[in-house]
């Protein structure tokens, strides 16, 4: 009788799904969105130095830290020390996976995801991975060799993968957290002190902030505030408090973001894939300034997808002078028809329920 009860308990015990990814919020928030759709215990493996620890703990997800080394495509002395960290990350991931015995590992990319994906393969644990950008990053290209399925956000992304791996590709879209879909515009305006009659301009430079966008806004703030109430996410390193009644600054918008996004009339932003998925889901008219210097060009290609579909206006950094930036933002504010057109086309790029679809595939795989 006792053994029978134990067997039933074992069958009913919820499965554990491990997740990994980090470095930027774009490698974490979509994974959190998938975790929200899973009815089981979730454990996140990430770097102690990245943003992922705080984000996933705030979401109520268990977190385990491992050593992480950055993957570079260029020669650097730091590649030597980082290889040691990557190897250390594989061994640390092995210890976690062997102890916790997850049914599956889901990777959201970033350099921290490679050791857990390799370790999962060594442990015989199936893994899925997701690529948010239009073209895959180096971590995804490595994880592709070990993962059973690779979820992508854009149909054309499949063309970037070798033909022998195409049967692993699933076009899912980019998951968006459910909280972002239920923001309250009136509450967002109250939270920052914005009058209901004043257009709200939201400026975001990504989870780590953007020196370029911060400097651009500073150069024309006096003129912007004549027309808008500005909410500016500046990044932890460049955050400067503001006492200006029409200029609200924040290091990073967390629990306030859904309401402020709902309230925003125009968004000025970098073009990380996660941000674009959120703007599309909320049908927000946006001016995109893709990150360029020192990048692999993924944000440029993401932005061009939105420009080609008529879903956003795009300013390259070389074009984004003070006068040009003001001209674009002010003309968009004066043209409700153009804003509505951008919103409609942005919404067309947000189809289905990516988080729910990925969670369904995970449940099918783990039974």
FINUKOL-500129 format. One record per residue (C-alpha): z, x, y; chain; residue in one letter. Coordinates in steps of 0.02 Angstrom, whole numbers, padded with zeros to 5 digits. Each point is the difference from the previous one (the first is absolute). Layout:
BEGIN
<<Z; X; Y>; "A"; "A">
...
//
This chain:
BEGIN
<<00000; 00000; 00000>; "A"; "X">
<<00046; 00140; 00121>; "A"; "X">
<<-00160; 00094; -00038>; "A"; "X">
<<-00103; -00158; 00027>; "A"; "X">
<<00082; -00027; 00170>; "A"; "X">
<<-00031; 00180; 00045>; "A"; "X">
<<-00183; -00017; -00046>; "A"; "X">
<<-00018; -00156; 00108>; "A"; "X">
<<00086; 00088; 00144>; "A"; "X">
<<-00117; 00147; -00017>; "A"; "X">
<<-00151; -00114; 00005>; "A"; "X">
<<00065; -00092; 00154>; "A"; "X">
<<00050; 00157; 00095>; "A"; "X">
<<-00115; 00017; 00153>; "A"; "X">
<<-00122; 00144; -00006>; "A"; "X">
<<00015; 00145; 00119>; "A"; "X">
<<-00150; 00048; 00107>; "A"; "X">
<<00006; 00168; 00085>; "A"; "X">
<<-00095; 00027; 00163>; "A"; "X">
<<-00045; 00155; 00096>; "A"; "X">
<<-00084; 00050; 00162>; "A"; "X">
<<00048; 00059; 00173>; "A"; "X">
<<-00025; 00116; 00145>; "A"; "X">
<<-00046; -00141; 00118>; "A"; "X">
<<00043; -00185; 00007>; "A"; "X">
<<-00179; -00037; -00052>; "A"; "X">
<<00040; 00072; -00171>; "A"; "X">
<<00158; -00105; -00015>; "A"; "X">
<<-00017; -00174; 00077>; "A"; "X">
<<-00141; -00058; -00117>; "A"; "X">
<<00106; 00053; -00149>; "A"; "X">
<<00147; -00099; 00071>; "A"; "X">
<<-00117; -00150; 00014>; "A"; "X">
<<-00042; 00016; -00186>; "A"; "X">
<<00184; 00020; -00044>; "A"; "X">
<<00036; -00165; 00088>; "A"; "X">
<<-00116; -00086; -00124>; "A"; "X">
<<00081; 00074; -00156>; "A"; "X">
<<00142; -00090; -00086>; "A"; "X">
<<00079; 00156; -00073>; "A"; "X">
<<00100; 00152; 00049>; "A"; "X">
<<-00097; 00126; 00106>; "A"; "X">
<<00041; 00184; 00024>; "A"; "X">
<<-00088; 00108; 00132>; "A"; "X">
<<-00029; 00187; -00024>; "A"; "X">
<<-00034; 00094; 00162>; "A"; "X">
<<00039; 00148; 00110>; "A"; "X">
<<00170; 00016; 00082>; "A"; "X">
<<-00088; 00067; 00156>; "A"; "X">
<<-00123; -00144; 00019>; "A"; "X">
<<00013; -00171; 00080>; "A"; "X">
<<-00001; -00088; -00168>; "A"; "X">
<<00186; 00016; -00038>; "A"; "X">
<<00057; -00104; 00148>; "A"; "X">
<<-00141; -00127; -00014>; "A"; "X">
<<00026; -00040; -00185>; "A"; "X">
<<00190; -00001; 00012>; "A"; "X">
<<-00013; -00122; 00146>; "A"; "X">
<<-00109; -00107; -00114>; "A"; "X">
<<00136; -00001; -00133>; "A"; "X">
<<-00091; 00117; -00119>; "A"; "X">
<<00086; 00141; -00093>; "A"; "X">
<<-00056; 00174; 00052>; "A"; "X">
<<-00004; 00168; -00089>; "A"; "X">
<<-00049; 00159; 00092>; "A"; "X">
<<-00105; 00142; -00070>; "A"; "X">
<<-00066; 00164; 00073>; "A"; "X">
<<-00170; -00023; 00080>; "A"; "X">
<<-00134; 00123; 00054>; "A"; "X">
<<-00147; -00043; 00111>; "A"; "X">
<<-00175; 00005; -00074>; "A"; "X">
<<-00118; 00095; 00115>; "A"; "X">
<<-00188; 00025; -00009>; "A"; "X">
<<00008; 00161; 00103>; "A"; "X">
<<00072; 00174; -00024>; "A"; "X">
<<00181; 00016; 00054>; "A"; "X">
<<00147; 00108; -00051>; "A"; "X">
<<00101; -00160; -00013>; "A"; "X">
<<-00110; -00051; -00148>; "A"; "X">
<<00094; 00129; -00104>; "A"; "X">
<<00173; -00072; 00036>; "A"; "X">
<<-00062; -00178; -00009>; "A"; "X">
<<-00073; 00027; -00174>; "A"; "X">
<<00176; 00046; -00055>; "A"; "X">
<<00063; -00163; 00078>; "A"; "X">
<<-00135; -00100; -00089>; "A"; "X">
<<00049; 00077; -00168>; "A"; "X">
<<00183; -00035; 00040>; "A"; "X">
<<-00050; -00178; 00041>; "A"; "X">
<<-00081; -00021; -00171>; "A"; "X">
<<00159; 00056; -00089>; "A"; "X">
<<00111; -00108; 00110>; "A"; "X">
<<-00114; -00149; -00033>; "A"; "X">
<<00006; 00033; -00187>; "A"; "X">
<<00190; -00007; 00004>; "A"; "X">
<<-00002; -00164; 00095>; "A"; "X">
<<-00133; -00082; -00109>; "A"; "X">
<<00079; 00056; -00164>; "A"; "X">
<<00169; -00065; 00057>; "A"; "X">
<<-00058; -00165; 00075>; "A"; "X">
<<-00145; -00038; -00121>; "A"; "X">
<<-00107; -00109; 00115>; "A"; "X">
<<-00134; -00109; -00076>; "A"; "X">
<<-00128; 00059; 00129>; "A"; "X">
<<-00018; 00112; 00153>; "A"; "X">
<<-00090; -00067; 00154>; "A"; "X">
<<-00058; 00131; 00126>; "A"; "X">
<<-00041; -00032; 00182>; "A"; "X">
<<-00064; 00175; 00032>; "A"; "X">
<<00048; 00142; 00113>; "A"; "X">
<<00039; 00175; -00061>; "A"; "X">
<<00171; -00051; -00067>; "A"; "X">
<<-00083; -00117; -00126>; "A"; "X">
<<-00088; 00133; -00103>; "A"; "X">
<<00151; 00071; -00095>; "A"; "X">
<<00062; -00171; -00058>; "A"; "X">
<<-00175; -00051; -00056>; "A"; "X">
<<-00020; 00162; -00099>; "A"; "X">
<<00175; -00021; -00072>; "A"; "X">
<<-00038; -00179; -00052>; "A"; "X">
<<-00151; 00060; -00097>; "A"; "X">
<<00106; 00131; -00088>; "A"; "X">
<<00126; -00135; -00045>; "A"; "X">
<<-00132; -00121; -00064>; "A"; "X">
<<00040; -00124; 00140>; "A"; "X">
<<-00153; -00094; 00068>; "A"; "X">
<<-00033; 00017; 00186>; "A"; "X">
<<-00101; -00094; 00130>; "A"; "X">
<<-00044; 00070; 00171>; "A"; "X">
<<-00061; -00078; 00162>; "A"; "X">
<<-00111; 00075; 00136>; "A"; "X">
<<00013; -00082; 00171>; "A"; "X">
<<-00133; 00098; 00094>; "A"; "X">
<<-00188; -00027; -00002>; "A"; "X">
<<-00024; 00169; -00086>; "A"; "X">
<<00128; 00070; -00122>; "A"; "X">
<<00120; 00138; 00048>; "A"; "X">
<<00037; 00155; -00103>; "A"; "X">
<<00155; -00075; -00082>; "A"; "X">
<<-00100; -00149; -00062>; "A"; "X">
<<-00137; 00114; -00067>; "A"; "X">
<<00131; 00093; -00101>; "A"; "X">
<<00095; -00156; -00055>; "A"; "X">
<<-00165; -00079; -00054>; "A"; "X">
<<-00005; 00117; -00150>; "A"; "X">
<<00169; -00062; -00065>; "A"; "X">
<<00003; -00184; 00053>; "A"; "X">
<<-00063; -00147; -00102>; "A"; "X">
<<-00055; -00099; 00152>; "A"; "X">
<<-00043; 00044; 00180>; "A"; "X">
<<00014; -00143; 00125>; "A"; "X">
<<-00104; 00018; 00158>; "A"; "X">
<<-00004; -00095; 00165>; "A"; "X">
<<-00188; 00000; 00031>; "A"; "X">
<<-00143; -00038; -00122>; "A"; "X">
<<-00100; 00151; 00060>; "A"; "X">
<<00143; 00118; -00043>; "A"; "X">
<<-00054; 00001; -00184>; "A"; "X">
<<-00151; 00105; 00047>; "A"; "X">
<<00113; 00147; 00045>; "A"; "X">
<<00062; 00016; -00180>; "A"; "X">
<<-00091; 00091; -00142>; "A"; "X">
<<-00100; -00120; -00109>; "A"; "X">
<<00108; 00036; -00153>; "A"; "X">
<<00151; -00076; 00087>; "A"; "X">
<<-00083; -00156; 00072>; "A"; "X">
<<00067; -00112; -00139>; "A"; "X">
<<00175; 00034; 00065>; "A"; "X">
<<-00039; -00067; 00175>; "A"; "X">
<<00066; -00171; 00054>; "A"; "X">
<<-00036; -00066; 00175>; "A"; "X">
<<00163; -00080; 00053>; "A"; "X">
<<00012; 00017; 00188>; "A"; "X">
<<00150; 00080; 00085>; "A"; "X">
<<00170; -00084; -00029>; "A"; "X">
<<00093; -00064; 00153>; "A"; "X">
<<00186; -00037; 00003>; "A"; "X">
<<00039; -00186; -00001>; "A"; "X">
<<00117; 00018; 00150>; "A"; "X">
<<-00145; 00048; 00112>; "A"; "X">
<<-00089; -00162; -00039>; "A"; "X">
<<00145; -00106; 00064>; "A"; "X">
<<00036; 00071; 00171>; "A"; "X">
<<00054; -00113; 00143>; "A"; "X">
<<-00094; 00034; 00163>; "A"; "X">
<<00125; -00088; 00113>; "A"; "X">
<<00144; 00094; -00080>; "A"; "X">
<<-00096; 00164; 00016>; "A"; "X">
<<-00020; -00026; 00187>; "A"; "X">
<<00184; -00043; 00018>; "A"; "X">
<<00052; 00156; -00093>; "A"; "X">
<<-00088; 00114; 00123>; "A"; "X">
<<00022; -00106; 00156>; "A"; "X">
<<-00183; -00047; 00024>; "A"; "X">
<<-00040; -00155; 00102>; "A"; "X">
<<-00106; -00126; -00100>; "A"; "X">
<<-00135; 00001; 00135>; "A"; "X">
<<-00023; 00190; 00000>; "A"; "X">
<<-00127; 00078; -00121>; "A"; "X">
<<00088; 00114; -00124>; "A"; "X">
<<-00082; 00166; -00041>; "A"; "X">
<<00067; 00084; -00157>; "A"; "X">
<<-00031; 00187; -00016>; "A"; "X">
<<00030; 00086; -00167>; "A"; "X">
<<-00033; 00181; -00048>; "A"; "X">
<<00038; -00014; -00185>; "A"; "X">
<<00168; 00023; -00085>; "A"; "X">
<<00014; 00179; 00063>; "A"; "X">
<<-00060; -00039; 00176>; "A"; "X">
<<-00149; 00071; 00093>; "A"; "X">
<<00012; 00129; 00139>; "A"; "X">
<<-00177; -00041; 00053>; "A"; "X">
<<00030; -00187; 00020>; "A"; "X">
<<00170; 00028; 00081>; "A"; "X">
<<-00078; 00114; 00131>; "A"; "X">
<<-00144; -00121; 00027>; "A"; "X">
<<00118; -00146; 00033>; "A"; "X">
<<00108; 00106; 00114>; "A"; "X">
<<-00153; 00047; 00103>; "A"; "X">
<<-00040; -00181; 00041>; "A"; "X">
<<00167; -00089; -00020>; "A"; "X">
<<00012; -00052; 00182>; "A"; "X">
<<-00165; -00094; -00011>; "A"; "X">
<<00032; -00071; -00174>; "A"; "X">
<<00167; -00076; 00053>; "A"; "X">
<<-00086; -00093; 00142>; "A"; "X">
<<-00088; -00106; -00129>; "A"; "X">
<<00099; 00013; -00163>; "A"; "X">
<<00172; 00007; -00074>; "A"; "X">
<<-00012; 00157; -00108>; "A"; "X">
<<00092; 00030; -00164>; "A"; "X">
<<-00023; 00181; -00050>; "A"; "X">
<<00046; 00075; -00169>; "A"; "X">
<<00011; 00186; 00043>; "A"; "X">
<<00060; 00087; -00159>; "A"; "X">
<<00169; 00081; -00031>; "A"; "X">
<<-00044; 00170; 00074>; "A"; "X">
<<-00073; -00065; 00164>; "A"; "X">
<<00106; -00153; 00031>; "A"; "X">
<<00052; -00021; 00182>; "A"; "X">
<<00112; -00148; 00047>; "A"; "X">
<<-00067; -00113; 00136>; "A"; "X">
<<00091; -00100; 00133>; "A"; "X">
<<-00161; -00077; 00064>; "A"; "X">
<<00009; -00191; -00019>; "A"; "X">
<<-00185; -00007; -00049>; "A"; "X">
<<-00002; 00151; -00117>; "A"; "X">
<<00100; -00006; -00162>; "A"; "X">
<<00003; 00160; -00104>; "A"; "X">
<<00059; 00029; -00178>; "A"; "X">
<<00000; 00149; -00117>; "A"; "X">
<<-00055; -00109; -00145>; "A"; "X">
<<-00013; -00188; -00014>; "A"; "X">
<<00080; -00062; -00160>; "A"; "X">
<<00077; -00174; -00012>; "A"; "X">
<<-00071; -00047; 00170>; "A"; "X">
<<-00180; 00042; -00045>; "A"; "X">
<<-00049; -00169; -00081>; "A"; "X">
<<00053; -00097; 00155>; "A"; "X">
<<-00075; 00123; 00124>; "A"; "X">
<<-00165; 00006; -00095>; "A"; "X">
<<-00004; -00190; 00001>; "A"; "X">
<<00028; 00003; 00189>; "A"; "X">
<<-00128; 00136; 00039>; "A"; "X">
<<-00158; -00054; 00090>; "A"; "X">
<<-00084; 00170; -00022>; "A"; "X">
<<00048; 00147; -00111>; "A"; "X">
<<-00041; 00182; 00037>; "A"; "X">
<<00022; 00103; -00156>; "A"; "X">
<<-00049; 00144; -00111>; "A"; "X">
<<-00105; -00053; -00149>; "A"; "X">
<<00102; 00037; -00154>; "A"; "X">
<<-00051; -00116; -00141>; "A"; "X">
<<00169; -00084; -00009>; "A"; "X">
<<-00001; -00042; 00186>; "A"; "X">
<<-00178; -00068; -00014>; "A"; "X">
<<00049; -00110; -00146>; "A"; "X">
<<00142; -00072; 00102>; "A"; "X">
<<-00111; -00030; 00152>; "A"; "X">
<<-00129; -00085; -00111>; "A"; "X">
<<00129; -00110; -00086>; "A"; "X">
<<00065; -00056; 00171>; "A"; "X">
<<-00174; -00008; 00078>; "A"; "X">
<<00050; 00106; 00150>; "A"; "X">
<<-00129; 00060; 00127>; "A"; "X">
<<00020; 00189; 00005>; "A"; "X">
<<-00058; 00158; 00085>; "A"; "X">
<<00003; 00140; -00130>; "A"; "X">
<<00018; 00184; 00046>; "A"; "X">
<<-00016; 00092; -00168>; "A"; "X">
<<00097; 00159; -00032>; "A"; "X">
<<-00121; 00146; -00006>; "A"; "X">
<<00069; 00176; 00029>; "A"; "X">
<<00065; 00078; -00160>; "A"; "X">
<<-00045; -00151; -00107>; "A"; "X">
<<-00127; -00022; -00140>; "A"; "X">
<<-00086; -00135; 00102>; "A"; "X">
<<00066; -00149; -00099>; "A"; "X">
<<00056; -00094; 00155>; "A"; "X">
<<-00171; 00022; 00081>; "A"; "X">
<<-00085; -00076; -00152>; "A"; "X">
<<00129; -00140; -00010>; "A"; "X">
<<-00031; -00042; 00183>; "A"; "X">
<<-00188; 00003; -00023>; "A"; "X">
<<00014; -00131; -00138>; "A"; "X">
<<00088; -00115; 00125>; "A"; "X">
<<-00123; 00041; 00139>; "A"; "X">
<<-00150; -00035; -00114>; "A"; "X">
<<00072; -00170; -00046>; "A"; "X">
<<00037; -00044; 00182>; "A"; "X">
<<00186; -00004; -00041>; "A"; "X">
<<00063; 00125; 00131>; "A"; "X">
<<-00050; 00106; 00148>; "A"; "X">
<<00004; 00187; -00033>; "A"; "X">
<<00029; 00143; 00121>; "A"; "X">
<<-00017; 00177; -00067>; "A"; "X">
<<00124; 00123; 00075>; "A"; "X">
<<-00137; 00089; 00098>; "A"; "X">
<<-00047; -00167; 00079>; "A"; "X">
<<00177; -00059; 00036>; "A"; "X">
<<00020; 00059; 00178>; "A"; "X">
<<00121; -00093; 00112>; "A"; "X">
<<-00137; -00097; 00089>; "A"; "X">
<<-00098; -00040; -00158>; "A"; "X">
<<00157; -00059; -00090>; "A"; "X">
<<00051; -00111; 00147>; "A"; "X">
<<-00175; -00071; 00011>; "A"; "X">
<<-00004; -00048; -00184>; "A"; "X">
<<00174; -00077; -00005>; "A"; "X">
<<-00016; -00094; 00165>; "A"; "X">
<<-00173; -00068; -00041>; "A"; "X">
<<00064; -00061; -00169>; "A"; "X">
<<00148; -00084; 00085>; "A"; "X">
<<-00122; -00090; 00117>; "A"; "X">
<<-00112; -00063; -00140>; "A"; "X">
<<00084; -00130; -00113>; "A"; "X">
<<-00165; -00032; -00091>; "A"; "X">
<<-00012; 00184; -00049>; "A"; "X">
<<00180; 00002; -00059>; "A"; "X">
<<-00030; -00155; -00106>; "A"; "X">
<<-00155; 00081; -00073>; "A"; "X">
<<00094; 00158; -00048>; "A"; "X">
<<00140; -00104; -00076>; "A"; "X">
<<-00121; -00101; -00105>; "A"; "X">
<<-00089; 00154; -00067>; "A"; "X">
<<00165; 00090; -00033>; "A"; "X">
<<00061; -00149; -00101>; "A"; "X">
<<-00158; 00008; -00105>; "A"; "X">
<<00052; 00174; -00059>; "A"; "X">
<<00164; -00066; -00067>; "A"; "X">
<<-00035; -00095; -00159>; "A"; "X">
<<00110; -00061; -00141>; "A"; "X">
<<00176; 00061; -00037>; "A"; "X">
<<-00013; 00186; -00045>; "A"; "X">
<<00186; 00023; -00035>; "A"; "X">
<<00004; -00151; -00114>; "A"; "X">
<<-00157; 00055; -00092>; "A"; "X">
<<00065; 00177; -00031>; "A"; "X">
<<00169; -00069; -00056>; "A"; "X">
<<-00091; -00117; -00121>; "A"; "X">
<<-00094; 00147; -00075>; "A"; "X">
<<00162; 00097; -00018>; "A"; "X">
<<00083; -00146; -00089>; "A"; "X">
<<-00148; -00018; -00117>; "A"; "X">
<<00007; 00185; -00044>; "A"; "X">
<<00187; 00004; -00037>; "A"; "X">
<<00000; -00167; -00087>; "A"; "X">
//
